[in-house]
Amino acid sequence: MAAYKHRQPEPRKCIGCGVEFIPKVSNQLFCSEQCRNRTPRLYKCPICGTEFLKKKRDPRGCSPECNEELRRREEQKEKKKHAATPRMKTIEEIVVEAARLHMSYGEYVASNYFKE
């Protein structure tokens, strides 16, 4: 059986300090964890497209206005999601529906289980 040889990764330059290093994983950009933590990263605002330095982990927009717009869009998406979700019947509603169909609660639930 032939032994497989893994390709040795090519050395690359750290985007933080410029030192050449051999990456441990294929998408590694920094030479060390310390270099990664001290290097500011530019992010693109999803609302207006402006590049900005992110100071905190939470905000995703470049300004309070863009953060507010992101929050508003998420709320709208959440409302649409909940509006599309049908409300579950209460046990009382199920019992009444089962009695109307001359069935027991168990028969009604079982019949609906097998319908789906």
Secondary structure, DSSP 8 states (H G I E B T S, - for coil): -----------EE-TTT--EE--SSTT--SSSHHHHHHS--EEE-TTT--EEE--SSS--SSSHHHHHHHHHHHHHHHHHHHHHS-----HHHHHHHHHHTT--HHHHHHHHHHH-
